[in-house]
Amino acid sequence: MDSKTIRNFKRIRLRIMRHPKFVRLSPVMWVGKRELSLAVSSACTNGRDEIYNHVFLFQWGDKEAGFIIVHENYHKAARHLEIYVALHRIDPVLANAACDYWINGKIIKADPNEEVVAMPKDENGKPIGLYDPKYDGWTVKRIFDDLRQNPRPELQPPPQSGEGGEGGDTGDKGFDEHDWEGAKSMSDEEKKELKGEIERAIREGEMAAKAMGVSQEGGDANALSLGELLKPKVDWVQQLKEFVRATCTKKDISTWRRLNRRFLHEDIAMPTMIGNSIKELVASQDVSGSMFCRSRYEKCMSEIEGIARQLKVDKLHLIYWDGKVEKHEVYTQATLSNWRNVTRPTGGGSTDPSCIPKYLKENGIKPDAVVVLTDGEVAGWGTWECPVLWAITQDGVNAPVGKTIHLGE
């Protein structure tokens, strides 16, 4: 391979990373290793590293090469090869296709006029790759289900032999390979390290966009929605509004909707103070073995992030538990913003949430409320002396005590 090809590859990458439309992706593009090699027929990622067949990559033009580079890096940012393993087991072809439809739609939405990147096209001007505007705003799982219910002739089964193997591509309509086996072969420590690195990269990308003056809301420049990958899915203010309102012991916001009756007898109209914060809350994260299937653990950790950001909590007890309480960390409003960087979860055993109220009682902890985040695969539900809200990943599982909301699988 000549040095000109290598320089061209680097030039295209830097152009993408410096452009406002894709600056959010730039830190992710530094994660892992990059290689130009004829060992693959097109382009490939294992969720961390990228390999490009340079003959394939540059057969169109710089913008088309850029599109493929962005495509591979969005697989990394969205952690597709880790999160959608279950879909891949059901149907490798449709799992690959669902991920590709999802990514290509976002890239096209981010750069609809092809200023920076352009989807490769054949000699007739037809896009090479999987794209359907129908899937705009859909999740990968919803696209996967739609492809199963409405089969498309162009999505042929993968070859039984040859390159691609079990993780084979979506026929001649796709332009990249997905190295599911390579992703699977990473150790648990490598996967944990990669997840943290990707999350940090996405946050750095958001800061880079802000520094560049790129709008954080709406518009083509935010179409990749990388920040959405880190956001919790539950509006905790709304969910806890009625549940926690009765337990709020701190009154800090006044309202004229209801006059304060203490002063009415003196003909003085004063607003009533309402509670909008919690003095002491327990967020108890299930770290049993079953939580590390189907990204349940990551989903619940994102919701704890939502609790930390959305609620005013004077003191948050973060408790990791399985068959027993494994770890107890305490955060205040001064330290809560940095909790994700300092927390040290541990666990992996059986599942018995009754250990939580027992631990609270033994240690004299009397919170305003407890939020238990779990998959619902528990041995029992425990006896509680304080309000308890169950946030359960599995639909159809409801706790017999307290209130239950579902996070979805």
KEKE-3310 file (N, C-alpha, C; in steps of 0.2 Angstrom, whole numbers, plus 5000, padded with zeros to 4 digits):
npx = (5004:5003:5010:5002:4989:4987:4989:4978:4967:4969:4967:4954:4947:4951:4945:4931:4930:4933:4922:4907:4895:4899:4907:4904:4906:4919:4928:4925:4930:4943:4944:4950:4959:4964:4964:4971:4968:4968:4963:4949:4934:4927:4922:4924:4920:4923:4917:4926:4938:4943:4943:4948:4946:4956:4955:4941:4936:4940:4934:4924:4923:4930:4919:4911:4919:4921:4908:4907:4917:4911:4900:4905:4911:4899:4893:4902:4900:4886:4887:4883:4887:4888:4876:4866:4867:4858:4848:4855:4857:4845:4842:4855:4856:4846:4848:4860:4856:4846:4853:4861:4851:4847:4858:4862:4851:4852:4865:4862:4852:4859:4868:4860:4862:4874:4886:4898:4899:4894:4882:4887:4884:4877:4881:4869:4865:4858:4857:4870:4869:4860:4845:4830:4818:4807:4811:4815:4818:4815:4819:4832:4828:4814:4815:4821:4811:4801:4807:4807:4793:4789:4796:4810:4816:4829:4836:4846:4850:4865:4881:4885:4898:4915:4920:4915:4906:4897:4893:4889:4886:4873:4869:4872:4868:4872:4887:4897:4905:4901:4909:4905:4909:4922:4919:4913:4923:4931:4937:4928:4934:4939:4928:4921:4930:4930:4917:4917:4926:4920:4908:4914:4920:4909:4903:4914:4913:4901:4904:4914:4906:4899:4908:4912:4901:4890:4873:4864:4852:4841:4841:4851:4864:4864:4858:4864:4862:4870:4872:4860:4862:4867:4857:4845:4830:4818:4807:4811:4807:4793:4789:4791:4784:4771:4773:4784:4781:4773:4783:4792:4802:4808:4804:4804:4800:4789:4771:4757:4745:4739:4734:4742:4735:4738:4739:4728:4718:4722:4719:4729:4737:4747:4759:4759:4772:4779:4785:4800:4811:4821:4827:4834:4838:4837:4845:4845:4854:4853:4865:4866:4869:4860:4858:4867:4864:4857:4859:4854:4860:4867:4856:4849:4859:4860:4848:4850:4858:4849:4841:4851:4853:4840:4833:4833:4843:4848:4855:4861:4860:4869:4867:4873:4868:4865:4863:4866:4870:4882:4890:4891:4888:4889:4883:4882:4874:4885:4894:4888:4887:4898:4897:4897:4910:4917:4911:4911:4905:4901:4898:4887:4881:4868:4850:4842:4832:4827:4838:4840:4831:4834:4847:4847:4840:4848:4859:4854:4848:4837:4828:4819:4813:4815:4822:4822:4832:4830:4830:4819:4820:4819:4821:4813:4803:4804:4802:4796:4800:4798:4794:4794:4800:4799:4809:4809:4816:4810:4795:4779:4782:4778:4780:4774:4774:4774:4777:4777:4787:4791:4805:4808:4815)
npy = (4994:5011:5027:5037:5033:5030:5043:5049:5043:5047:5061:5062:5057:5066:5078:5075:5074:5087:5094:5103:5096:5083:5083:5079:5065:5064:5061:5047:5042:5040:5030:5013:5004:5007:5000:4998:4986:4971:4960:4960:4961:4973:4984:4984:4981:4977:4983:4990:4991:4996:4990:4992:4989:4995:4997:4994:5005:5017:5017:5025:5039:5053:5058:5047:5037:5043:5042:5029:5027:5035:5027:5015:5019:5024:5012:5008:5019:5017:5004:4993:4979:4973:4976:4971:4957:4947:4949:4945:4932:4927:4930:4933:4940:4949:4956:4962:4970:4978:4986:4993:5000:5009:5016:5022:5030:5040:5046:5051:5060:5069:5074:5079:5086:5081:5087:5084:5070:5056:5044:5028:5025:5015:5012:5016:5026:5021:5019:5011:5000:5000:5008:5017:5029:5027:5021:5031:5038:5026:5013:5001:4988:4989:4991:4978:4970:4973:4970:4956:4954:4958:4953:4956:4954:4957:4955:4943:4926:4924:4918:4901:4897:4904:4921:4931:4922:4917:4929:4935:4946:4957:4952:4958:4971:4978:4987:4984:4973:4964:4961:4951:4939:4943:4954:4946:4939:4947:4950:4951:4961:4969:4973:4980:4991:4996:5000:5011:5019:5022:5029:5040:5046:5050:5060:5069:5072:5079:5090:5096:5099:5109:5118:5122:5129:5123:5119:5112:5107:5099:5101:5098:5096:5089:5077:5065:5062:5057:5061:5056:5042:5041:5045:5044:5034:5036:5048:5054:5064:5065:5052:5050:5060:5059:5048:5051:5064:5064:5061:5070:5080:5092:5109:5120:5127:5140:5142:5150:5143:5137:5145:5149:5143:5147:5160:5166:5170:5182:5190:5189:5186:5173:5163:5145:5134:5121:5104:5100:5093:5080:5074:5063:5049:5032:5023:5008:4996:4982:4969:4956:4940:4939:4951:4956:4952:4956:4969:4974:4979:4991:4998:5001:5008:5019:5025:5028:5038:5047:5049:5056:5068:5073:5075:5084:5080:5079:5069:5055:5038:5025:5009:4993:4977:4960:4944:4949:4965:4972:4983:5000:5016:5034:5049:5067:5083:5090:5081:5073:5075:5069:5056:5045:5043:5039:5029:5012:4998:4981:4963:4950:4938:4929:4934:4944:4955:4957:4959:4973:4981:4976:4979:4993:4995:4989:4998:5010:5018:5029:5033:5045:5038:5023:5018:5004:4996:4983:4967:4960:4946:4939:4932:4935:4948:4956:4965:4981:4997:5009:5020:5012:5011:5001:4999:4990:4980:4970:4968:4965:4960:4962:4970:4964:4973:4991:5002:4999:5002:5000:4997:4992:4979)
npz = (5000:4996:5002:4999:4999:5013:5018:5012:5018:5031:5030:5026:5037:5047:5041:5043:5057:5061:5056:5059:5058:5062:5073:5085:5085:5084:5095:5098:5086:5089:5097:5099:5086:5070:5053:5037:5025:5015:5020:5023:5014:5013:5024:5041:5059:5076:5086:5093:5086:5069:5052:5036:5019:5008:4994:4991:4999:4993:4980:4976:4980:4990:4998:4999:5005:5017:5022:5024:5034:5044:5047:5052:5064:5070:5073:5083:5093:5096:5102:5096:5093:5105:5112:5105:5104:5107:5097:5086:5088:5086:5072:5062:5049:5049:5061:5058:5047:5053:5062:5052:5044:5054:5057:5044:5041:5051:5047:5035:5038:5046:5036:5024:5012:5007:5010:5017:5018:5008:5004:4996:4979:4965:4948:4942:4950:4962:4979:4988:5000:5015:5017:5022:5023:5030:5042:5050:5066:5072:5084:5084:5088:5085:5071:5068:5071:5062:5050:5051:5051:5039:5027:5016:5000:4996:5007:5009:5016:5025:5017:5018:5020:5019:5019:5033:5039:5054:5057:5046:5032:5025:5012:4995:4997:5008:5014:5023:5035:5050:5064:5074:5081:5085:5093:5103:5108:5116:5133:5149:5156:5146:5139:5148:5150:5137:5136:5145:5139:5127:5132:5138:5127:5120:5128:5128:5115:5115:5122:5114:5103:5109:5112:5100:5096:5091:5089:5103:5102:5091:5073:5058:5062:5074:5072:5073:5086:5097:5110:5115:5117:5130:5138:5151:5151:5158:5164:5179:5187:5184:5186:5200:5206:5212:5220:5228:5233:5245:5254:5254:5264:5264:5260:5247:5236:5232:5229:5221:5218:5229:5243:5258:5272:5285:5287:5283:5292:5296:5285:5276:5261:5257:5248:5247:5252:5243:5242:5233:5233:5240:5255:5259:5249:5244:5231:5224:5217:5207:5206:5203:5194:5183:5179:5170:5157:5142:5142:5154:5166:5162:5158:5170:5177:5169:5172:5186:5184:5179:5190:5198:5191:5189:5201:5216:5228:5244:5251:5244:5245:5237:5234:5230:5227:5228:5232:5244:5252:5243:5241:5248:5245:5248:5243:5242:5237:5233:5229:5220:5206:5201:5202:5194:5190:5201:5207:5212:5208:5213:5213:5207:5211:5219:5219:5230:5236:5249:5257:5257:5265:5277:5279:5279:5291:5300:5299:5303:5294:5287:5275:5264:5254:5244:5229:5219:5208:5196:5187:5191:5193:5206:5222:5233:5240:5251:5267:5270:5278:5273:5260:5244:5228:5213:5200:5186:5174:5166:5157:5163:5175:5192:5207:5223:5234:5237:5224:5206:5191:5174:5165:5153:5141)
capx = (5000:5007:5009:4997:4983:4987:4988:4971:4963:4969:4964:4946:4945:4952:4940:4925:4931:4933:4916:4902:4890:4901:4912:4902:4908:4927:4932:4924:4934:4950:4944:4952:4964:4962:4969:4969:4970:4964:4960:4942:4932:4924:4924:4923:4922:4921:4914:4931:4943:4941:4947:4945:4949:4957:4952:4934:4934:4941:4932:4919:4926:4931:4913:4908:4924:4919:4901:4908:4920:4906:4896:4909:4911:4893:4892:4906:4897:4880:4889:4878:4889:4887:4869:4861:4869:4852:4845:4860:4856:4838:4843:4861:4855:4841:4851:4865:4852:4842:4858:4863:4846:4847:4864:4862:4846:4855:4870:4859:4849:4864:4871:4856:4864:4880:4892:4904:4899:4888:4881:4889:4879:4880:4881:4863:4863:4855:4861:4873:4869:4853:4842:4823:4816:4802:4813:4817:4816:4814:4824:4835:4823:4808:4817:4822:4804:4797:4810:4804:4786:4789:4803:4813:4819:4836:4840:4846:4853:4872:4884:4887:4905:4918:4921:4909:4904:4891:4891:4889:4882:4866:4869:4875:4865:4876:4894:4902:4905:4900:4913:4901:4914:4928:4916:4912:4930:4934:4936:4924:4937:4940:4921:4920:4935:4928:4911:4918:4929:4915:4904:4918:4921:4903:4903:4919:4910:4896:4908:4917:4901:4897:4914:4912:4895:4885:4867:4863:4845:4838:4845:4855:4871:4863:4854:4867:4859:4875:4870:4854:4864:4869:4852:4840:4823:4813:4807:4810:4803:4786:4787:4791:4780:4765:4776:4788:4778:4771:4789:4797:4802:4811:4800:4809:4797:4782:4766:4751:4740:4735:4736:4744:4730:4741:4739:4721:4714:4724:4718:4736:4738:4754:4760:4761:4778:4779:4792:4802:4817:4821:4833:4838:4835:4842:4845:4848:4856:4854:4871:4866:4872:4856:4858:4872:4861:4853:4861:4850:4864:4868:4850:4848:4864:4858:4842:4852:4861:4844:4839:4856:4852:4834:4830:4837:4843:4853:4860:4859:4864:4869:4868:4874:4866:4863:4860:4867:4873:4889:4893:4886:4891:4885:4884:4879:4873:4891:4898:4883:4888:4904:4897:4899:4917:4920:4908:4915:4901:4903:4892:4887:4878:4860:4846:4837:4831:4825:4844:4841:4828:4837:4854:4845:4838:4854:4863:4850:4847:4830:4827:4812:4811:4820:4821:4826:4832:4831:4827:4813:4821:4821:4819:4808:4802:4806:4797:4799:4797:4798:4791:4799:4798:4803:4810:4810:4817:4806:4788:4775:4784:4776:4782:4768:4774:4777:4775:4781:4787:4794:4810:4808:4821)
capy = (5000:5017:5032:5042:5030:5031:5050:5051:5040:5051:5067:5061:5056:5073:5082:5073:5075:5094:5097:5104:5090:5076:5084:5075:5058:5064:5057:5040:5040:5039:5024:5007:5004:5007:4997:4997:4979:4967:4954:4960:4963:4979:4988:4979:4983:4973:4987:4994:4992:4996:4988:4995:4987:5002:4996:4995:5011:5023:5016:5030:5046:5055:5058:5040:5034:5046:5039:5022:5028:5037:5021:5010:5023:5024:5005:5008:5023:5014:4998:4988:4972:4971:4977:4967:4950:4943:4949:4942:4925:4925:4931:4937:4944:4955:4960:4967:4975:4983:4991:4997:5004:5014:5021:5026:5035:5045:5049:5055:5065:5073:5078:5078:5089:5078:5092:5081:5063:5054:5036:5026:5023:5011:5016:5019:5031:5018:5019:5004:5000:4999:5015:5018:5034:5024:5020:5037:5038:5020:5009:4995:4983:4990:4989:4971:4966:4975:4966:4949:4953:4960:4950:4960:4949:4959:4953:4935:4923:4924:4912:4896:4897:4910:4927:4933:4917:4917:4936:4937:4953:4957:4951:4964:4978:4981:4988:4983:4967:4965:4956:4949:4935:4947:4957:4941:4936:4952:4948:4955:4968:4973:4975:4986:4996:4999:5004:5017:5023:5025:5034:5046:5049:5053:5066:5074:5075:5084:5096:5098:5103:5115:5123:5125:5133:5119:5118:5106:5104:5099:5103:5092:5095:5085:5072:5058:5060:5054:5062:5052:5036:5041:5048:5039:5034:5038:5055:5052:5069:5063:5046:5050:5066:5057:5043:5054:5070:5064:5059:5076:5084:5099:5113:5125:5131:5142:5142:5153:5139:5136:5149:5147:5144:5149:5168:5168:5173:5189:5193:5190:5180:5170:5156:5138:5131:5114:5101:5098:5089:5074:5075:5057:5044:5026:5020:5001:4993:4975:4967:4949:4938:4940:4958:4957:4950:4960:4976:4977:4983:4997:5002:5003:5013:5026:5028:5031:5044:5051:5051:5061:5074:5076:5076:5087:5075:5081:5064:5049:5031:5021:5002:4988:4971:4953:4940:4953:4971:4971:4990:5006:5023:5040:5055:5073:5087:5093:5076:5068:5076:5066:5049:5039:5042:5037:5023:5005:4992:4974:4959:4944:4933:4928:4940:4944:4962:4958:4961:4980:4984:4973:4983:4999:4995:4988:5003:5016:5023:5030:5037:5047:5033:5019:5015:4997:4994:4976:4964:4957:4939:4939:4926:4937:4956:4959:4969:4988:5001:5016:5019:5008:5011:4996:5000:4983:4980:4965:4969:4959:4958:4968:4969:4964:4979:4997:5004:4996:5005:4996:5001:4988:4976)
capz = (5000:4995:5007:4997:5001:5020:5019:5010:5023:5037:5028:5026:5044:5050:5039:5046:5064:5062:5053:5064:5058:5064:5078:5091:5084:5083:5101:5096:5081:5091:5101:5096:5081:5063:5049:5030:5024:5010:5024:5023:5008:5013:5030:5047:5066:5081:5091:5095:5081:5062:5047:5029:5012:5005:4987:4992:5002:4989:4973:4974:4981:4997:5002:5000:5009:5023:5024:5027:5040:5049:5048:5056:5070:5074:5076:5090:5097:5099:5105:5093:5093:5112:5115:5101:5103:5107:5090:5081:5089:5082:5065:5060:5044:5051:5066:5054:5043:5057:5064:5046:5042:5059:5056:5038:5042:5055:5044:5029:5041:5048:5031:5019:5006:5006:5011:5020:5016:5003:5003:4990:4974:4960:4941:4941:4955:4967:4985:4990:5008:5018:5019:5021:5027:5034:5049:5054:5073:5075:5087:5081:5089:5081:5064:5067:5072:5056:5045:5052:5050:5032:5024:5010:4996:4995:5013:5008:5021:5024:5015:5023:5020:5016:5024:5036:5044:5057:5058:5039:5030:5022:5004:4991:4998:5013:5012:5028:5039:5057:5068:5081:5085:5088:5099:5108:5111:5121:5140:5152:5158:5140:5137:5153:5148:5131:5137:5149:5135:5123:5136:5139:5121:5118:5132:5125:5109:5116:5124:5108:5099:5112:5111:5093:5095:5087:5093:5106:5101:5084:5067:5055:5066:5080:5069:5075:5093:5101:5117:5117:5119:5137:5142:5154:5147:5162:5167:5186:5191:5183:5189:5207:5208:5217:5224:5233:5236:5252:5258:5254:5270:5263:5256:5244:5231:5234:5224:5223:5217:5235:5248:5265:5277:5292:5287:5280:5297:5297:5279:5272:5256:5256:5245:5250:5250:5241:5242:5226:5234:5245:5259:5259:5245:5242:5225:5226:5210:5207:5203:5202:5188:5178:5177:5165:5151:5138:5144:5160:5171:5159:5157:5176:5179:5166:5176:5192:5182:5178:5197:5201:5187:5189:5207:5221:5234:5249:5252:5240:5246:5232:5236:5226:5230:5224:5238:5250:5251:5241:5242:5250:5243:5250:5239:5243:5231:5231:5225:5216:5199:5199:5205:5189:5189:5207:5209:5211:5209:5213:5213:5203:5215:5218:5219:5236:5238:5256:5260:5257:5271:5283:5279:5281:5298:5304:5299:5305:5288:5287:5269:5262:5249:5241:5222:5218:5200:5195:5182:5193:5194:5213:5227:5237:5239:5257:5271:5270:5283:5270:5253:5239:5221:5210:5193:5184:5167:5162:5157:5166:5182:5196:5214:5227:5239:5234:5217:5201:5185:5170:5161:5146:5140)
cpx = (5004:5005:5004:4990:4982:4985:4981:4966:4963:4966:4957:4944:4945:4946:4933:4925:4930:4927:4911:4897:4892:4906:4910:4905:4916:4930:4931:4928:4941:4950:4946:4958:4960:4967:4966:4972:4965:4962:4953:4940:4929:4927:4921:4924:4920:4918:4920:4936:4940:4946:4944:4949:4949:4955:4945:4933:4935:4939:4927:4923:4927:4925:4910:4913:4922:4913:4903:4912:4916:4902:4899:4909:4905:4891:4896:4902:4890:4881:4884:4880:4889:4880:4864:4863:4863:4848:4849:4859:4850:4839:4849:4860:4851:4844:4856:4861:4848:4847:4860:4858:4846:4852:4864:4857:4849:4860:4867:4855:4853:4867:4867:4858:4871:4886:4898:4904:4893:4888:4883:4883:4882:4879:4875:4860:4859:4859:4864:4873:4861:4850:4835:4821:4810:4804:4816:4814:4814:4820:4826:4830:4817:4809:4817:4815:4800:4800:4808:4797:4785:4795:4804:4817:4827:4840:4841:4850:4861:4875:4886:4894:4908:4918:4915:4906:4898:4889:4890:4884:4875:4866:4873:4873:4868:4883:4899:4900:4904:4904:4910:4906:4920:4925:4915:4918:4933:4932:4931:4927:4938:4933:4920:4924:4932:4921:4912:4922:4925:4911:4908:4919:4915:4902:4908:4917:4905:4899:4911:4912:4899:4902:4914:4906:4889:4879:4866:4856:4843:4843:4849:4861:4870:4859:4857:4865:4864:4873:4864:4856:4866:4863:4848:4834:4817:4813:4805:4806:4795:4784:4787:4787:4775:4768:4780:4786:4776:4777:4794:4797:4805:4806:4804:4806:4790:4777:4760:4745:4736:4738:4737:4739:4732:4740:4732:4717:4716:4723:4725:4736:4745:4754:4761:4768:4777:4785:4794:4809:4817:4828:4837:4834:4840:4840:4849:4848:4857:4860:4872:4868:4867:4855:4862:4870:4857:4853:4857:4854:4865:4862:4848:4853:4863:4852:4844:4855:4855:4841:4844:4855:4846:4831:4835:4837:4849:4858:4857:4864:4863:4871:4868:4872:4865:4860:4861:4869:4880:4893:4888:4891:4887:4887:4880:4878:4880:4895:4894:4885:4894:4903:4899:4906:4921:4917:4911:4910:4904:4897:4893:4884:4871:4857:4841:4837:4829:4832:4844:4837:4831:4844:4852:4843:4844:4859:4860:4849:4839:4828:4820:4809:4817:4818:4825:4826:4834:4828:4820:4814:4824:4818:4813:4808:4804:4801:4800:4796:4797:4796:4796:4796:4802:4803:4813:4811:4812:4798:4784:4776:4782:4777:4775:4768:4777:4774:4780:4781:4791:4799:4811:4815:4824)
cpy = (5006:5022:5036:5040:5031:5039:5052:5049:5045:5058:5067:5061:5063:5078:5081:5075:5083:5098:5097:5098:5084:5077:5080:5068:5058:5060:5049:5038:5038:5033:5018:5009:5004:5004:4997:4990:4976:4961:4954:4963:4970:4983:4983:4983:4978:4977:4992:4996:4992:4993:4990:4991:4993:5002:4998:5002:5017:5022:5021:5037:5047:5055:5051:5036:5037:5044:5033:5022:5030:5031:5016:5013:5023:5017:5005:5013:5020:5007:4992:4981:4969:4971:4972:4960:4946:4943:4945:4934:4923:4925:4936:4942:4950:4959:4965:4972:4980:4989:4996:5002:5010:5019:5025:5031:5041:5049:5054:5061:5071:5077:5077:5080:5086:5083:5089:5073:5061:5046:5034:5024:5019:5015:5019:5024:5028:5017:5011:5004:5000:5006:5015:5023:5032:5023:5025:5038:5032:5017:5003:4989:4983:4988:4982:4968:4967:4971:4959:4948:4955:4959:4954:4955:4951:4957:4945:4933:4924:4918:4907:4895:4903:4915:4929:4928:4918:4924:4939:4943:4952:4957:4957:4970:4981:4983:4987:4976:4969:4959:4954:4944:4938:4951:4952:4939:4941:4949:4953:4962:4972:4976:4981:4992:5000:5003:5011:5022:5026:5030:5041:5050:5053:5060:5071:5076:5080:5091:5100:5102:5109:5120:5126:5129:5129:5118:5112:5103:5105:5101:5097:5091:5090:5079:5065:5057:5056:5054:5058:5045:5035:5043:5043:5039:5036:5045:5054:5058:5067:5057:5046:5056:5064:5053:5047:5061:5070:5063:5065:5080:5091:5103:5119:5129:5133:5142:5146:5149:5137:5140:5146:5148:5147:5157:5170:5172:5180:5193:5194:5184:5179:5164:5150:5136:5123:5111:5099:5095:5084:5075:5069:5051:5038:5024:5014:4998:4986:4973:4960:4947:4939:4947:4960:4954:4955:4968:4979:4981:4990:5002:5005:5009:5020:5029:5031:5038:5049:5054:5057:5067:5077:5078:5080:5083:5078:5075:5058:5043:5027:5014:4997:4981:4966:4949:4944:4960:4971:4978:4995:5012:5028:5046:5061:5077:5090:5087:5072:5069:5072:5058:5044:5038:5039:5030:5017:4999:4986:4970:4953:4938:4932:4934:4939:4951:4963:4960:4969:4983:4982:4977:4990:5000:4994:4993:5010:5021:5023:5035:5039:5041:5029:5017:5009:4996:4987:4973:4960:4949:4938:4933:4928:4945:4959:4963:4976:4992:5008:5015:5016:5009:5006:4998:4994:4983:4975:4967:4963:4957:4964:4966:4969:4970:4985:4998:5001:5001:5000:5000:4998:4985:4978)
cpz = (5000:5001:5005:4999:5009:5021:5017:5015:5029:5036:5028:5033:5048:5048:5042:5053:5065:5059:5059:5064:5061:5070:5084:5091:5084:5089:5100:5091:5082:5095:5097:5091:5074:5058:5042:5028:5019:5014:5025:5016:5007:5019:5036:5054:5070:5087:5094:5090:5074:5057:5040:5023:5008:4997:4987:4994:4997:4981:4971:4974:4988:5001:5004:5005:5016:5026:5027:5033:5046:5051:5053:5063:5074:5076:5083:5095:5100:5102:5102:5094:5100:5114:5111:5099:5103:5100:5085:5082:5086:5075:5063:5055:5046:5056:5063:5050:5047:5060:5058:5044:5047:5058:5050:5038:5045:5051:5038:5032:5044:5042:5024:5012:5004:5005:5013:5018:5012:5003:4997:4985:4968:4953:4939:4946:4961:4973:4986:4997:5009:5020:5017:5025:5032:5041:5053:5061:5076:5079:5083:5082:5085:5074:5063:5067:5065:5050:5045:5050:5042:5029:5017:5006:4995:5001:5013:5014:5019:5021:5020:5024:5017:5021:5026:5041:5047:5057:5051:5037:5027:5015:5001:4993:5004:5011:5018:5031:5046:5061:5074:5085:5088:5094:5105:5112:5116:5128:5143:5154:5152:5138:5142:5151:5142:5132:5140:5144:5130:5126:5137:5133:5119:5122:5130:5119:5110:5118:5119:5104:5102:5112:5104:5091:5091:5092:5096:5105:5094:5079:5064:5059:5072:5078:5072:5082:5097:5109:5120:5120:5127:5141:5145:5151:5151:5165:5175:5190:5190:5187:5197:5210:5213:5222:5230:5236:5243:5257:5258:5260:5270:5258:5254:5239:5233:5228:5226:5221:5223:5240:5254:5270:5284:5292:5285:5285:5298:5290:5275:5268:5255:5252:5249:5248:5249:5241:5235:5227:5239:5249:5259:5255:5244:5235:5225:5219:5211:5203:5203:5195:5182:5175:5171:5158:5148:5140:5150:5165:5168:5159:5164:5179:5175:5170:5183:5190:5181:5185:5199:5197:5188:5195:5212:5227:5238:5250:5248:5242:5240:5234:5231:5229:5225:5230:5244:5248:5249:5242:5244:5249:5245:5246:5242:5237:5229:5227:5220:5208:5196:5201:5200:5188:5195:5210:5208:5213:5209:5214:5209:5205:5214:5219:5225:5238:5245:5260:5261:5263:5277:5284:5282:5288:5302:5305:5301:5300:5287:5281:5268:5258:5247:5234:5221:5211:5199:5189:5184:5194:5201:5217:5231:5236:5245:5261:5272:5275:5280:5263:5248:5232:5217:5202:5189:5176:5163:5163:5160:5173:5187:5204:5218:5233:5235:5227:5212:5194:5180:5165:5154:5145:5133)
residu = (MET:ASP:SER:LYS:THR:ILE:ARG:ASN:PHE:LYS:ARG:ILE:ARG:LEU:ARG:ILE:MET:ARG:HIS:PRO:LYS:PHE:VAL:ARG:LEU:SER:PRO:VAL:MET:TRP:VAL:GLY:LYS:ARG:GLU:LEU:SER:LEU:ALA:VAL:SER:SER:ALA:CYS:THR:ASN:GLY:ARG:ASP:GLU:ILE:TYR:ASN:HIS:VAL:PHE:LEU:PHE:GLN:TRP:GLY:ASP:LYS:GLU:ALA:GLY:PHE:ILE:ILE:VAL:HIS:GLU:ASN:TYR:HIS:LYS:ALA:ALA:ARG:HIS:LEU:GLU:ILE:TYR:VAL:ALA:LEU:HIS:ARG:ILE:ASP:PRO:VAL:LEU:ALA:ASN:ALA:ALA:CYS:ASP:TYR:TRP:ILE:ASN:GLY:LYS:ILE:ILE:LYS:ALA:ASP:PRO:ASN:GLU:GLU:VAL:VAL:ALA:MET:PRO:LYS:ASP:GLU:ASN:GLY:LYS:PRO:ILE:GLY:LEU:TYR:ASP:PRO:LYS:TYR:ASP:GLY:TRP:THR:VAL:LYS:ARG:ILE:PHE:ASP:ASP:LEU:ARG:GLN:ASN:PRO:ARG:PRO:GLU:LEU:GLN:PRO:PRO:PRO:GLN:SER:GLY:GLU:GLY:GLY:GLU:GLY:GLY:ASP:THR:GLY:ASP:LYS:GLY:PHE:ASP:GLU:HIS:ASP:TRP:GLU:GLY:ALA:LYS:SER:MET:SER:ASP:GLU:GLU:LYS:LYS:GLU:LEU:LYS:GLY:GLU:ILE:GLU:ARG:ALA:ILE:ARG:GLU:GLY:GLU:MET:ALA:ALA:LYS:ALA:MET:GLY:VAL:SER:GLN:GLU:GLY:GLY:ASP:ALA:ASN:ALA:LEU:SER:LEU:GLY:GLU:LEU:LEU:LYS:PRO:LYS:VAL:ASP:TRP:VAL:GLN:GLN:LEU:LYS:GLU:PHE:VAL:ARG:ALA:THR:CYS:THR:LYS:LYS:ASP:ILE:SER:THR:TRP:ARG:ARG:LEU:ASN:ARG:ARG:PHE:LEU:HIS:GLU:ASP:ILE:ALA:MET:PRO:THR:MET:ILE:GLY:ASN:SER:ILE:LYS:GLU:LEU:VAL:ALA:SER:GLN:ASP:VAL:SER:GLY:SER:MET:PHE:CYS:ARG:SER:ARG:TYR:GLU:LYS:CYS:MET:SER:GLU:ILE:GLU:GLY:ILE:ALA:ARG:GLN:LEU:LYS:VAL:ASP:LYS:LEU:HIS:LEU:ILE:TYR:TRP:ASP:GLY:LYS:VAL:GLU:LYS:HIS:GLU:VAL:TYR:THR:GLN:ALA:THR:LEU:SER:ASN:TRP:ARG:ASN:VAL:THR:ARG:PRO:THR:GLY:GLY:GLY:SER:THR:ASP:PRO:SER:CYS:ILE:PRO:LYS:TYR:LEU:LYS:GLU:ASN:GLY:ILE:LYS:PRO:ASP:ALA:VAL:VAL:VAL:LEU:THR:ASP:GLY:GLU:VAL:ALA:GLY:TRP:GLY:THR:TRP:GLU:CYS:PRO:VAL:LEU:TRP:ALA:ILE:THR:GLN:ASP:GLY:VAL:ASN:ALA:PRO:VAL:GLY:LYS:THR:ILE:HIS:LEU:GLY:GLU)
# end
